[in-house]
Amino acid sequence: MSSNSNETVPNERAGQVRAVIRAMTLLREIAASDSGLTLTEVAERANLPPSTTHRLLTTMESERFVRYDMNAGIWQIGVTAFVTGSAFVRTRNLLHVAKPFLRRLVETTGETANIFVESGGQVVCLDQVESRHAMRAITQVGGRLPMHASGSGKALLSMMPKDRRERALSSDDLIKLTNATITDRSLLNTALNAAQAAGYATDDGEHAEGLRCAASVIFGETGDPIAAISVSGPQSRLGGERMAELGHEVRKIALEVTQEYGGRAP
């Protein structure tokens, strides 16, 4: 009798954990929809029986995590879920979220990792984790770079809607900083389209001779670009194939930061 009783407790806990995981799955599926889902749609997306789905939804409805629109016959996100999400938005800090990822980039690439945001038609370095190499990037925290002549600036521009891109470049005369700087609007747009397709942008000595970088975008909850992460170093270490490797790595890390921050890639 005692043995059966001891076995029941772990079974009950396992059942409770399973129910919580299923409920969170339903919440994610409903949140991912534009206007809500029918019971059948929720059940299919969560790969659960309709009866189980309905039981979980009604329990969540009692706590106002979801709500049922009787007229439309669909389940939608409830006010409690909204309040919970709003608390996350209030307390999140991009630099706090991004810092461990910057460190990981340095560990995996051996190069300096940076995070930039747009400010007045330029990008500003908010944080940096330096490479252990003696030769490393020259941009410091607080430093500003022109958007058209930096990997982070071009990454952000490539993911902006056309009107926002034009506003960001309106104060930028595409000043020539090195022989590699792109100063022609048509050529810049071609480079930005290529960066958008690849998911990352590069700077091949365009703001400082002998320096290269690869950068990719962090997105906010609406899918807008809010910051860019980059890795940078001297051309002597960052050859052609190496740049492609860094581009893919920084893109992967930027998407992970986006997810951790609660953002959404378009």
Contacts in CASP RR format, 6 or more apart in sequence:
PFRMAT RR
TARGET T0000
AUTHOR 0000-0000-0000
METHOD contacts of the structure
MODEL  1
MSSNSNETVPNERAGQVRAVIRAMTLLREIAASDSGLTLTEVAERANLPP
STTHRLLTTMESERFVRYDMNAGIWQIGVTAFVTGSAFVRTRNLLHVAKP
FLRRLVETTGETANIFVESGGQVVCLDQVESRHAMRAITQVGGRLPMHAS
GSGKALLSMMPKDRRERALSSDDLIKLTNATITDRSLLNTALNAAQAAGY
ATDDGEHAEGLRCAASVIFGETGDPIAAISVSGPQSRLGGERMAELGHEV
RKIALEVTQEYGGRAP
19 56 0 8 1.000
22 46 0 8 1.000
22 48 0 8 1.000
22 52 0 8 1.000
22 56 0 8 1.000
23 56 0 8 1.000
23 59 0 8 1.000
23 60 0 8 1.000
23 65 0 8 1.000
25 46 0 8 1.000
25 48 0 8 1.000
26 42 0 8 1.000
26 46 0 8 1.000
26 48 0 8 1.000
26 53 0 8 1.000
26 56 0 8 1.000
26 57 0 8 1.000
26 60 0 8 1.000
26 66 0 8 1.000
27 60 0 8 1.000
27 65 0 8 1.000
27 66 0 8 1.000
27 77 0 8 1.000
27 81 0 8 1.000
29 37 0 8 1.000
29 42 0 8 1.000
29 45 0 8 1.000
29 46 0 8 1.000
30 36 0 8 1.000
30 37 0 8 1.000
30 42 0 8 1.000
30 66 0 8 1.000
30 75 0 8 1.000
30 76 0 8 1.000
30 77 0 8 1.000
31 77 0 8 1.000
31 81 0 8 1.000
33 41 0 8 1.000
35 74 0 8 1.000
35 76 0 8 1.000
36 74 0 8 1.000
36 75 0 8 1.000
36 76 0 8 1.000
36 77 0 8 1.000
37 45 0 8 1.000
37 74 0 8 1.000
37 75 0 8 1.000
38 73 0 8 1.000
38 74 0 8 1.000
38 75 0 8 1.000
39 50 0 8 1.000
39 53 0 8 1.000
39 54 0 8 1.000
39 57 0 8 1.000
39 75 0 8 1.000
40 50 0 8 1.000
42 53 0 8 1.000
42 57 0 8 1.000
42 75 0 8 1.000
43 49 0 8 1.000
43 50 0 8 1.000
43 52 0 8 1.000
43 53 0 8 1.000
46 53 0 8 1.000
48 56 0 8 1.000
57 66 0 8 1.000
57 68 0 8 1.000
57 75 0 8 1.000
60 66 0 8 1.000
61 67 0 8 1.000
61 68 0 8 1.000
63 80 0 8 1.000
64 78 0 8 1.000
64 79 0 8 1.000
64 80 0 8 1.000
64 81 0 8 1.000
65 77 0 8 1.000
65 78 0 8 1.000
65 80 0 8 1.000
65 81 0 8 1.000
66 75 0 8 1.000
66 76 0 8 1.000
66 77 0 8 1.000
66 78 0 8 1.000
66 81 0 8 1.000
67 75 0 8 1.000
67 76 0 8 1.000
67 77 0 8 1.000
67 78 0 8 1.000
67 79 0 8 1.000
68 74 0 8 1.000
68 75 0 8 1.000
68 76 0 8 1.000
69 75 0 8 1.000
69 76 0 8 1.000
88 262 0 8 1.000
89 221 0 8 1.000
92 261 0 8 1.000
92 262 0 8 1.000
94 115 0 8 1.000
94 126 0 8 1.000
94 218 0 8 1.000
94 226 0 8 1.000
94 227 0 8 1.000
94 261 0 8 1.000
95 115 0 8 1.000
95 126 0 8 1.000
95 127 0 8 1.000
97 257 0 8 1.000
97 260 0 8 1.000
97 261 0 8 1.000
98 115 0 8 1.000
98 127 0 8 1.000
98 218 0 8 1.000
98 227 0 8 1.000
98 229 0 8 1.000
98 257 0 8 1.000
98 261 0 8 1.000
99 127 0 8 1.000
99 129 0 8 1.000
101 229 0 8 1.000
101 253 0 8 1.000
101 256 0 8 1.000
101 257 0 8 1.000
101 260 0 8 1.000
102 113 0 8 1.000
102 114 0 8 1.000
102 115 0 8 1.000
102 127 0 8 1.000
102 128 0 8 1.000
102 129 0 8 1.000
102 229 0 8 1.000
103 113 0 8 1.000
103 129 0 8 1.000
104 253 0 8 1.000
105 111 0 8 1.000
105 113 0 8 1.000
105 129 0 8 1.000
105 229 0 8 1.000
105 231 0 8 1.000
105 249 0 8 1.000
105 250 0 8 1.000
105 253 0 8 1.000
106 112 0 8 1.000
106 113 0 8 1.000
106 129 0 8 1.000
106 130 0 8 1.000
106 131 0 8 1.000
106 132 0 8 1.000
108 249 0 8 1.000
109 231 0 8 1.000
109 246 0 8 1.000
109 249 0 8 1.000
110 131 0 8 1.000
110 132 0 8 1.000
110 133 0 8 1.000
111 131 0 8 1.000
111 133 0 8 1.000
111 136 0 8 1.000
111 137 0 8 1.000
111 231 0 8 1.000
111 232 0 8 1.000
111 233 0 8 1.000
111 237 0 8 1.000
111 238 0 8 1.000
111 246 0 8 1.000
112 128 0 8 1.000
112 129 0 8 1.000
112 130 0 8 1.000
112 131 0 8 1.000
112 136 0 8 1.000
112 137 0 8 1.000
112 231 0 8 1.000
112 232 0 8 1.000
112 233 0 8 1.000
113 128 0 8 1.000
113 129 0 8 1.000
113 229 0 8 1.000
113 230 0 8 1.000
113 231 0 8 1.000
114 125 0 8 1.000
114 127 0 8 1.000
114 128 0 8 1.000
114 137 0 8 1.000
114 139 0 8 1.000
114 152 0 8 1.000
114 213 0 8 1.000
114 229 0 8 1.000
114 230 0 8 1.000
114 231 0 8 1.000
114 232 0 8 1.000
115 125 0 8 1.000
115 126 0 8 1.000
115 127 0 8 1.000
115 128 0 8 1.000
115 218 0 8 1.000
115 227 0 8 1.000
115 228 0 8 1.000
115 229 0 8 1.000
115 230 0 8 1.000
116 123 0 8 1.000
116 124 0 8 1.000
116 125 0 8 1.000
116 126 0 8 1.000
116 145 0 8 1.000
116 150 0 8 1.000
116 152 0 8 1.000
116 153 0 8 1.000
116 156 0 8 1.000
116 215 0 8 1.000
116 227 0 8 1.000
116 228 0 8 1.000
116 229 0 8 1.000
116 230 0 8 1.000
117 123 0 8 1.000
117 124 0 8 1.000
117 126 0 8 1.000
117 226 0 8 1.000
117 227 0 8 1.000
117 228 0 8 1.000
118 124 0 8 1.000
118 147 0 8 1.000
118 153 0 8 1.000
118 156 0 8 1.000
118 168 0 8 1.000
119 144 0 8 1.000
120 168 0 8 1.000
120 171 0 8 1.000
121 146 0 8 1.000
121 147 0 8 1.000
121 168 0 8 1.000
121 169 0 8 1.000
121 170 0 8 1.000
121 171 0 8 1.000
121 172 0 8 1.000
122 144 0 8 1.000
122 145 0 8 1.000
122 146 0 8 1.000
122 147 0 8 1.000
122 172 0 8 1.000
123 144 0 8 1.000
123 145 0 8 1.000
123 147 0 8 1.000
123 150 0 8 1.000
123 152 0 8 1.000
123 153 0 8 1.000
123 156 0 8 1.000
123 228 0 8 1.000
124 142 0 8 1.000
124 143 0 8 1.000
124 144 0 8 1.000
125 139 0 8 1.000
125 140 0 8 1.000
125 141 0 8 1.000
125 142 0 8 1.000
125 143 0 8 1.000
125 144 0 8 1.000
125 145 0 8 1.000
126 141 0 8 1.000
126 142 0 8 1.000
126 227 0 8 1.000
127 141 0 8 1.000
128 137 0 8 1.000
128 139 0 8 1.000
128 140 0 8 1.000
128 141 0 8 1.000
130 136 0 8 1.000
130 137 0 8 1.000
131 137 0 8 1.000
131 233 0 8 1.000
133 233 0 8 1.000
133 237 0 8 1.000
135 233 0 8 1.000
135 234 0 8 1.000
135 236 0 8 1.000
135 237 0 8 1.000
136 232 0 8 1.000
136 233 0 8 1.000
136 234 0 8 1.000
137 211 0 8 1.000
137 213 0 8 1.000
137 232 0 8 1.000
137 233 0 8 1.000
138 208 0 8 1.000
138 211 0 8 1.000
139 145 0 8 1.000
139 232 0 8 1.000
145 152 0 8 1.000
145 153 0 8 1.000
145 207 0 8 1.000
146 172 0 8 1.000
146 175 0 8 1.000
146 177 0 8 1.000
146 207 0 8 1.000
147 153 0 8 1.000
147 154 0 8 1.000
147 156 0 8 1.000
147 157 0 8 1.000
147 168 0 8 1.000
147 169 0 8 1.000
147 172 0 8 1.000
148 154 0 8 1.000
148 157 0 8 1.000
148 169 0 8 1.000
148 172 0 8 1.000
148 174 0 8 1.000
148 181 0 8 1.000
148 182 0 8 1.000
148 183 0 8 1.000
148 188 0 8 1.000
149 175 0 8 1.000
149 177 0 8 1.000
149 178 0 8 1.000
149 181 0 8 1.000
149 182 0 8 1.000
149 203 0 8 1.000
149 206 0 8 1.000
149 207 0 8 1.000
150 203 0 8 1.000
150 206 0 8 1.000
150 207 0 8 1.000
150 213 0 8 1.000
150 215 0 8 1.000
151 201 0 8 1.000
151 202 0 8 1.000
151 203 0 8 1.000
151 206 0 8 1.000
151 213 0 8 1.000
151 214 0 8 1.000
151 215 0 8 1.000
151 228 0 8 1.000
151 230 0 8 1.000
152 201 0 8 1.000
152 213 0 8 1.000
152 215 0 8 1.000
152 228 0 8 1.000
152 229 0 8 1.000
152 230 0 8 1.000
153 201 0 8 1.000
153 215 0 8 1.000
153 228 0 8 1.000
154 191 0 8 1.000
154 192 0 8 1.000
154 195 0 8 1.000
154 201 0 8 1.000
154 202 0 8 1.000
154 203 0 8 1.000
154 215 0 8 1.000
155 195 0 8 1.000
155 199 0 8 1.000
155 200 0 8 1.000
155 201 0 8 1.000
155 215 0 8 1.000
155 216 0 8 1.000
155 217 0 8 1.000
155 225 0 8 1.000
155 228 0 8 1.000
155 230 0 8 1.000
156 168 0 8 1.000
156 217 0 8 1.000
156 225 0 8 1.000
156 227 0 8 1.000
156 228 0 8 1.000
157 165 0 8 1.000
157 168 0 8 1.000
157 169 0 8 1.000
157 192 0 8 1.000
158 192 0 8 1.000
158 193 0 8 1.000
158 195 0 8 1.000
158 196 0 8 1.000
158 199 0 8 1.000
158 201 0 8 1.000
158 217 0 8 1.000
159 196 0 8 1.000
159 217 0 8 1.000
159 219 0 8 1.000
159 225 0 8 1.000
159 266 0 8 1.000
160 168 0 8 1.000
160 224 0 8 1.000
160 225 0 8 1.000
165 192 0 8 1.000
174 181 0 8 1.000
174 182 0 8 1.000
174 183 0 8 1.000
174 184 0 8 1.000
174 185 0 8 1.000
174 188 0 8 1.000
175 181 0 8 1.000
175 183 0 8 1.000
176 183 0 8 1.000
177 206 0 8 1.000
177 207 0 8 1.000
177 208 0 8 1.000
178 205 0 8 1.000
178 206 0 8 1.000
178 207 0 8 1.000
178 208 0 8 1.000
178 209 0 8 1.000
179 209 0 8 1.000
180 204 0 8 1.000
180 205 0 8 1.000
180 206 0 8 1.000
180 209 0 8 1.000
181 206 0 8 1.000
181 207 0 8 1.000
182 188 0 8 1.000
182 191 0 8 1.000
182 206 0 8 1.000
191 201 0 8 1.000
192 201 0 8 1.000
195 201 0 8 1.000
195 202 0 8 1.000
198 247 0 8 1.000
198 251 0 8 1.000
199 216 0 8 1.000
199 217 0 8 1.000
199 251 0 8 1.000
200 214 0 8 1.000
200 215 0 8 1.000
200 216 0 8 1.000
200 247 0 8 1.000
200 248 0 8 1.000
200 250 0 8 1.000
200 251 0 8 1.000
200 254 0 8 1.000
201 214 0 8 1.000
201 215 0 8 1.000
201 216 0 8 1.000
202 212 0 8 1.000
202 213 0 8 1.000
202 214 0 8 1.000
202 215 0 8 1.000
202 243 0 8 1.000
202 247 0 8 1.000
203 211 0 8 1.000
203 212 0 8 1.000
203 213 0 8 1.000
203 214 0 8 1.000
203 215 0 8 1.000
203 232 0 8 1.000
204 212 0 8 1.000
204 235 0 8 1.000
204 243 0 8 1.000
205 211 0 8 1.000
205 212 0 8 1.000
205 235 0 8 1.000
210 234 0 8 1.000
210 235 0 8 1.000
210 236 0 8 1.000
211 232 0 8 1.000
211 233 0 8 1.000
211 234 0 8 1.000
211 235 0 8 1.000
212 232 0 8 1.000
212 233 0 8 1.000
212 234 0 8 1.000
212 235 0 8 1.000
212 238 0 8 1.000
212 239 0 8 1.000
212 243 0 8 1.000
213 230 0 8 1.000
213 231 0 8 1.000
213 232 0 8 1.000
213 233 0 8 1.000
213 238 0 8 1.000
214 230 0 8 1.000
214 231 0 8 1.000
214 232 0 8 1.000
214 243 0 8 1.000
214 246 0 8 1.000
214 247 0 8 1.000
214 249 0 8 1.000
214 250 0 8 1.000
215 228 0 8 1.000
215 229 0 8 1.000
215 230 0 8 1.000
215 231 0 8 1.000
215 250 0 8 1.000
216 228 0 8 1.000
216 229 0 8 1.000
216 230 0 8 1.000
216 247 0 8 1.000
216 250 0 8 1.000
216 251 0 8 1.000
216 253 0 8 1.000
216 254 0 8 1.000
216 255 0 8 1.000
217 225 0 8 1.000
217 227 0 8 1.000
217 228 0 8 1.000
217 254 0 8 1.000
218 225 0 8 1.000
218 226 0 8 1.000
218 227 0 8 1.000
218 228 0 8 1.000
218 229 0 8 1.000
218 254 0 8 1.000
218 257 0 8 1.000
218 258 0 8 1.000
218 261 0 8 1.000
218 263 0 8 1.000
219 225 0 8 1.000
219 226 0 8 1.000
219 258 0 8 1.000
219 263 0 8 1.000
219 264 0 8 1.000
219 265 0 8 1.000
219 266 0 8 1.000
220 226 0 8 1.000
220 258 0 8 1.000
220 261 0 8 1.000
220 262 0 8 1.000
220 263 0 8 1.000
220 264 0 8 1.000
221 262 0 8 1.000
221 263 0 8 1.000
221 264 0 8 1.000
222 264 0 8 1.000
223 263 0 8 1.000
223 264 0 8 1.000
223 265 0 8 1.000
223 266 0 8 1.000
228 254 0 8 1.000
229 250 0 8 1.000
229 253 0 8 1.000
229 254 0 8 1.000
229 257 0 8 1.000
230 250 0 8 1.000
231 246 0 8 1.000
231 247 0 8 1.000
231 249 0 8 1.000
231 250 0 8 1.000
238 246 0 8 1.000
255 265 0 8 1.000
258 264 0 8 1.000
258 265 0 8 1.000
END
